[in-house]
Amino acid sequence: MQQRLNSLYRLFLLILLVAVVNGPHAAPVDDVIYMAEVNYAEWAFVSSQISCELKHEIPGFGVARFLQIAGEKFHFLIDSYQPVPRKGRAEMWEISPSWEPGTPDPLVQTLQIEPGLRPVLLQRQPASWLLASLAKGQIGSIGFTDWDDKRKQVQLRLSPVNFQRPYLEFRKCLKALPEKGFADYRYSEVRFALNLHDLDASAKALLKELADYLKRDERVRSVRIEGHADDQGRRKYNLKLSERRVMAVKAYLVEQGVEQARLATFHYGESRPKVRSRSQKARAKNRRVEILLSK
């Protein structure tokens, strides 16, 4: 009897084992890992007069970039070769490389995967954490569920191989980068004395700084210069006066090296006051040239 029970018990274990092995969740599914091999990992430093950038190809997936543009916040992004189909949750953590074992930061950060060709965009704090991880020789890893197979995890790994030299150049670039950027120069205003179109010292200083910026930032495609006058005097006179003010500003920008083709001029006389009042203070604000930049 005991022997029969033992045989039945072994048969039950065998059936259970077969069920586990062939069950829907039994077979291990490998993660999809995108990472440059040690012999091919490269980081590139790229700069302009208004930007500092570190670039790294993640083979098979896309290009990772740390980017600082003058006047804007530091950020990290990944541009993918193929569009990501939908939004999802992801995690970011450190991994110690096998060739240089260490103790990774235990912090696991959460982020959002966005649909389209730019699935990853990290703002200053997480981007700085990821940059610091690479600087100390760790692998930065971003993991999320595969959108085609929920059993799989996709991991995007940033290799620290060949990172240090371009990273040092990147840091030097950051120190030399101008503090002001597009948002600071998007709108400028030059004021004028009554019945005058001449530029005073403060106006020339403002326009010189603006011209220097325009020569640095090739993204600015158009500079709209709009002239205005107050309501003192005849309308026809004020219209002509606003035109002379616009031409004075344009001439000075061109003199400072700004391409004339980027400049568009308009003049409105007294028809578009900034402040609708007949007070002397309001009229002083209305005697102006407005300069608007667009990319």
C-alpha positions in Angstrom: 0.0 0.0 0.0 2.8 2.4 1.0 4.6 1.7 -2.3 1.5 2.5 -4.3 1.1 5.8 -2.4 4.7 6.6 -3.1 4.2 5.9 -6.8 1.1 8.1 -6.9 3.0 10.9 -5.1 5.8 10.8 -7.7 3.3 10.9 -10.5 1.7 13.9 -8.9 5.0 15.7 -8.7 5.8 14.8 -12.3 2.4 16.2 -13.5 2.9 19.3 -11.4 6.4 19.8 -12.8 5.2 19.4 -16.4 2.4 21.9 -15.8 4.8 24.5 -14.4 7.3 24.1 -17.2 4.6 24.3 -19.9 2.5 27.0 -18.2 1.9 30.3 -19.8 4.4 32.2 -17.5 6.9 29.4 -17.1 9.3 30.0 -19.9 11.7 32.8 -19.1 11.5 35.8 -21.5 14.7 37.7 -21.9 14.8 41.5 -21.5 15.5 43.5 -24.6 18.7 45.4 -23.8 20.0 48.2 -26.0 23.6 49.2 -25.2 26.8 49.9 -27.1 29.4 47.2 -26.9 32.6 48.1 -25.0 34.7 48.2 -28.2 32.3 50.5 -30.0 30.9 52.8 -27.3 31.6 56.5 -28.1 30.6 59.8 -26.6 30.9 63.0 -28.7 31.1 66.6 -27.5 29.4 69.2 -29.7 29.2 72.9 -29.1 28.2 76.2 -30.6 28.3 79.8 -29.2 25.0 79.1 -27.4 25.0 75.4 -26.6 26.9 72.5 -25.1 26.1 68.9 -25.9 27.1 65.3 -25.2 25.9 62.7 -27.7 25.9 58.9 -27.4 24.5 56.4 -29.8 22.4 53.5 -28.3 22.7 51.0 -31.1 19.4 49.7 -32.4 17.4 52.3 -30.5 18.5 55.9 -31.0 20.7 58.7 -29.8 21.0 60.0 -26.2 21.9 63.7 -25.6 22.8 65.8 -22.6 22.1 69.4 -23.7 22.5 72.9 -22.3 21.4 75.9 -24.3 22.2 79.4 -23.1 19.4 80.8 -21.0 17.5 77.5 -20.8 17.4 74.6 -18.3 19.8 71.7 -18.6 18.1 68.5 -19.8 18.6 65.0 -21.2 16.8 63.4 -24.0 16.7 60.3 -26.2 15.7 60.5 -29.9 14.6 57.1 -31.2 15.0 55.7 -34.7 11.5 54.4 -34.7 8.5 56.1 -33.0 7.4 54.7 -29.7 3.7 53.8 -30.0 2.3 54.9 -26.6 3.0 56.5 -23.3 4.3 54.4 -20.4 6.0 54.4 -17.0 9.7 53.8 -16.7 12.4 53.5 -14.1 16.0 54.7 -14.1 18.9 53.3 -12.0 22.6 52.7 -11.9 24.4 49.4 -12.8 28.0 48.7 -11.9 29.9 47.6 -15.1 31.5 44.1 -14.9 35.0 45.5 -15.7 34.9 48.0 -12.8 32.7 46.7 -10.0 31.5 49.1 -7.4 28.5 50.1 -5.3 25.8 51.7 -7.4 23.5 54.3 -6.0 20.4 52.4 -4.8 18.1 55.2 -5.8 15.5 54.2 -8.4 13.9 57.1 -10.2 10.6 57.0 -12.1 9.9 58.8 -15.3 7.5 58.9 -18.2 8.0 57.4 -21.6 6.3 59.5 -24.3 5.0 58.4 -27.7 6.8 59.5 -30.8 10.4 60.0 -31.7 11.5 61.6 -28.4 10.4 59.0 -25.8 12.7 60.2 -23.0 13.0 63.8 -21.8 14.5 64.5 -18.4 14.6 67.9 -16.8 17.5 69.3 -14.8 17.5 67.2 -11.6 17.2 63.7 -13.0 19.4 64.7 -16.0 22.1 65.9 -13.6 21.8 62.6 -11.6 22.3 60.6 -14.7 25.3 62.7 -15.8 26.9 62.2 -12.4 26.4 58.5 -12.6 28.3 58.3 -15.9 31.0 60.6 -14.5 31.7 58.1 -11.7 31.9 55.2 -14.1 28.4 53.7 -13.6 26.0 52.5 -16.4 22.8 54.5 -16.5 19.8 52.3 -17.2 16.3 53.2 -18.2 13.8 50.3 -18.1 10.2 50.0 -19.2 7.7 47.4 -20.3 7.9 46.4 -24.0 4.9 47.8 -25.8 4.6 44.7 -28.0 5.2 42.0 -25.3 4.3 42.9 -21.7 6.3 39.9 -20.5 9.5 41.7 -21.6 11.4 44.7 -20.2 13.2 47.1 -22.5 16.4 48.5 -21.1 18.2 51.5 -22.5 21.8 51.5 -21.1 24.3 54.3 -21.4 27.8 53.1 -21.4 30.5 55.0 -19.4 33.2 53.8 -21.8 35.0 56.7 -23.5 32.9 59.2 -21.5 35.5 61.1 -19.5 37.3 63.2 -22.1 34.2 64.6 -23.9 32.7 65.1 -20.4 35.6 67.4 -19.4 35.1 69.4 -22.6 31.4 69.6 -21.9 32.1 71.0 -18.4 34.5 73.7 -19.8 31.8 74.6 -22.4 29.2 75.1 -19.6 31.5 77.5 -17.8 31.9 79.7 -20.9 28.2 79.6 -22.0 26.4 83.0 -21.9 23.8 83.3 -19.1 21.1 84.9 -21.3 19.2 83.1 -24.1 16.3 83.4 -26.5 13.7 84.0 -23.8 15.7 87.0 -22.5 15.9 88.6 -26.0 12.6 87.5 -27.4 11.2 91.0 -26.8 13.1 94.3 -26.6 12.0 97.9 -26.5 13.8 101.1 -27.3 12.3 104.4 -26.0 12.6 107.8 -27.7 12.4 111.5 -26.6 9.6 113.7 -27.9 9.8 114.2 -31.7 13.2 112.5 -31.9 14.3 109.3 -33.7 18.0 109.4 -32.6 19.3 106.5 -30.5 20.7 107.5 -27.1 23.5 105.7 -25.2 21.2 103.3 -23.4 19.4 102.4 -26.7 22.7 101.7 -28.4 23.9 99.5 -25.5 20.7 97.5 -25.6 20.9 97.1 -29.4 24.6 96.1 -29.3 23.8 93.3 -26.8 20.9 92.2 -29.0 23.1 92.2 -32.1 25.8 90.1 -30.4 23.1 87.6 -29.4 21.6 87.5 -32.9 25.1 86.7 -34.4 25.5 83.8 -32.0 22.1 82.2 -32.4 21.4 81.1 -35.9 18.0 79.7 -34.8 16.5 83.2 -34.9 15.2 83.4 -38.4 13.3 86.7 -38.2 13.6 90.0 -36.3 10.4 92.1 -36.5 11.0 95.8 -35.8 7.9 97.9 -35.1 7.9 101.7 -34.8 5.4 103.8 -32.8 4.7 107.4 -31.8 2.6 109.1 -29.2 -0.5 111.1 -30.1 1.0 114.6 -30.0 1.1 116.2 -33.4 -0.6 115.2 -36.6 -1.1 111.6 -37.5 0.7 111.8 -40.8 3.7 113.3 -39.0 3.6 110.7 -36.3 3.5 107.9 -38.9 6.6 109.3 -40.6 8.3 109.7 -37.2 7.7 106.1 -36.3 9.2 105.0 -39.6 12.3 107.1 -38.9 12.7 105.4 -35.5 12.4 102.0 -37.1 15.0 102.8 -39.7 17.4 104.1 -37.0 17.1 100.8 -35.1 17.5 98.7 -38.2 20.6 100.7 -39.4 22.3 100.3 -36.1 21.7 96.5 -36.0 23.1 96.2 -39.5 26.1 98.3 -38.5 26.7 95.8 -35.7 26.8 92.9 -38.1 23.2 91.6 -38.2 22.2 90.4 -41.7 19.7 92.7 -43.2 17.7 89.8 -44.7 16.7 88.8 -41.1 15.1 92.2 -40.4 11.5 93.1 -41.2 10.3 96.7 -40.5 6.8 98.0 -39.8 5.6 101.4 -38.5 2.3 102.4 -37.1 2.5 106.0 -36.0 0.1 106.6 -33.1 -2.4 103.9 -34.0 -1.1 101.3 -31.6 -0.4 102.9 -28.2 1.0 100.8 -25.5 -0.9 102.8 -22.9 -4.1 104.5 -23.8 -3.8 107.7 -21.8 -2.9 111.3 -22.6 -0.6 111.7 -19.5 3.1 112.5 -20.1 4.1 109.2 -18.5 1.9 107.2 -20.9 3.1 109.2 -23.9 6.7 108.5 -23.0 5.9 104.7 -23.0 4.2 105.0 -26.4 7.3 106.6 -28.1 9.0 103.3 -28.8 10.3 100.7 -31.1 9.5 97.1 -30.3 11.8 94.3 -31.5 10.4 90.7 -31.6 12.4 87.6 -32.4 11.1 84.4 -33.8 12.8 81.1 -34.6 
